Amino acid sequence: MKGQLRVGMAQTAPRLNDLAANVEQHLAVMAEAQAQGVQVLVFPELSLTGYLLATAVPDIAIRTDDELVMTLARASQNMLTVFGLVEEGAGAQFYNTALAVRDGSVQFRHRKIYLPTYGNLVEGKYFAAGDRVDVFSLDPDQEQWQTGLLICADVWNPPLPHLAACRGATLLLIPTNSAVEAVGGDFDNPQGWGVTLRYLAITYGWPAVMVNRVGQEEKLHFWGGSRIIDPFGEVMAQMGKEEGLVTAVLDYNQVRQARFQLPTLRDTNLPLVIREYRRLDGENI
């Protein structure tokens, strides 16, 4: 039905530094999703490579036109598939990237902007940071679904979701690698994600789809908990700690109603925000 969208969460445990095995896993899950009528399928952050790559980053990196990427793109017929990889960009720069592919081509790319280098996380040592927040259309038949794609820590920095919403996003996809021990101390990652996702959904009146991985790498235990939140902040579907595919159907009319009832986006004052950022920047010089 027009305005409705079946979204799938592919909660996986990638094999570290094993592109071939991870591609095969992706293809199997994609086939299962297509059989269930999924229109948008989301894998976790760095789903093709695993997380603790360290100095293996240059060895595991591929370009967006690599045959492995094209294999997944060709397999994603009539379905948008989002997956994560280490992208080699111009000038031998390496990015934590999420790609959206469909019908044999790459539709969209997001390079992670905020690279956590705190607690037990050291991404800033190994990756270059992205510098753009854009949105994209799912397909000509679903133009109302303008999609924002941010990776994990990106959504914990309020300006980035705000920019995506101001650019017209009506759906937020969040590939994630969140481990219980990521921040350290008494910080509760699962609970923090629950609060953050509900806040984003309620504030901007859009569905939020967070897909986390599971499994263990060294001392990091990835807790899964992938979930789909509706535009009113209610959980539509949530996973546990096991691999699997879970789907839910989104309804664009809920976005319309949520944004009418709580017009945060309508009332945002970008000129004020821009002016104050410039003033703040001048004060810090």
Sequence and secondary structure as in RCSB ss.txt:
>XXXX:A:sequence
MKGQLRVGMAQTAPRLNDLAANVEQHLAVMAEAQAQGVQVLVFPELSLTGYLLATAVPDIAIRTDDELVMTLARA
SQNMLTVFGLVEEGAGAQFYNTALAVRDGSVQFRHRKIYLPTYGNLVEGKYFAAGDRVDVFSLDPDQEQWQTGLL
ICADVWNPPLPHLAACRGATLLLIPTNSAVEAVGGDFDNPQGWGVTLRYLAITYGWPAVMVNRVGQEEKLHFWGG
SRIIDPFGEVMAQMGKEEGLVTAVLDYNQVRQARFQLPTLRDTNLPLVIREYRRLDGENI
>XXXX:A:secstr
 TTEEEEEEEE    TT HHHHHHHHHHHHHHHHHTT SEEE  TTTTT S  GGGHHHH B TTSHHHHHHHHH
 TTSEEEEEEEEEEGGGEEEEEEEEEETTEEEEEEE      STT  GGGT B      EEES GGGTT EEEE 
 GGGGGSTHHHHHHHHTT SEEEEE   BTTSS TT  HHHHHHHHHHHHHHHHTS EEEE  EEEETTEEEE  
 EEE TTS EEEE  SS EEEEEEEEHHHHHHHHHHS TTTT  HHHHHHHHHHHHHHH 
